């Protein structure tokens, strides 16, 4: 197999890795962080309703 064909064949996975990294960095991880913040807020809100009461 020639060197040119090898380079073309290896180019695909590298592009796929970059695309995956960008999707993770700019879409998936911020969405997961937002879910964690929302879950924490819900836990605090629910806890204040049932156990702790509002802050004084």
Secondary structure, 3 states (H helix, E strand, C coil): CCHHHHHHHHHHHHHHHHHHHHHHHHHHHHHHHHHHHHHHHHHHHHHHHHHHCCCC
